[in-house]
Amino acid sequence: DLILRFKHGDRTDAAPGLARLLTNADGDMITRSDLCVPVPLHRWRLARRRFNQAGLLAAALGRQCGIEVLQRGLIRIRRTPSQGGLSRSARNRNVRSAFRVPAAARARLAGRSVLLIDDVFTTGATVAECTRVLRRAGAKSVDVLTLARVLREGADPPVTGF
């Protein structure tokens, strides 16, 4: 309920506390990362929602852990329908070619270890596509840290190891 209120209910004040949860759960991902990049929203969804929840988490995490945050390390170049209710294969198709690393971010990513931040991991389609784009842009490695993971009863666990 708290995560849904954070994501859809303007509970941006929860970001610092939720980021502290990320620091408790990460193992050594934060310490081995050079910088943090949030999963972006498309500009129209950002205008409607008024904030990017992954961006808020990344900013709070960066302040708490002293890690550089590259808010525009990725941009969403294609407006995609919400992933809610889509199958795994439909989610993969939905986000294919939806992200790009802007030219201004390429030099800051090159050869560096990136910590990709997202709010909710369902099938992994979004973080897999973001990881692919970051690696193609020159990131040495990409670790993914999410606030929550959706597990459907009786479903196979999400694919990991991007």
Sequence and secondary structure as in RCSB ss.txt:
>XXXX:A:sequence
DLILRFKHGDRTDAAPGLARLLTNADGDMITRSDLCVPVPLHRWRLARRRFNQAGLLAAALGRQCGIEVLQRGLI
RIRRTPSQGGLSRSARNRNVRSAFRVPAAARARLAGRSVLLIDDVFTTGATVAECTRVLRRAGAKSVDVLTLARV
LREGADPPVTGF
>XXXX:A:secstr
 HHHHHHHS  GGGHHHHHHHHHHH TTTTTT SEEEE    HHHHHHHSS HHHHHHHHHHHHHT EE TTSSE
E S     TT  HHHHHHHHTT EE  HHHHHHHTT EEEEEEEEESSSHHHHHHHHHHHHTT SEEEEEEEEE 
  TT        
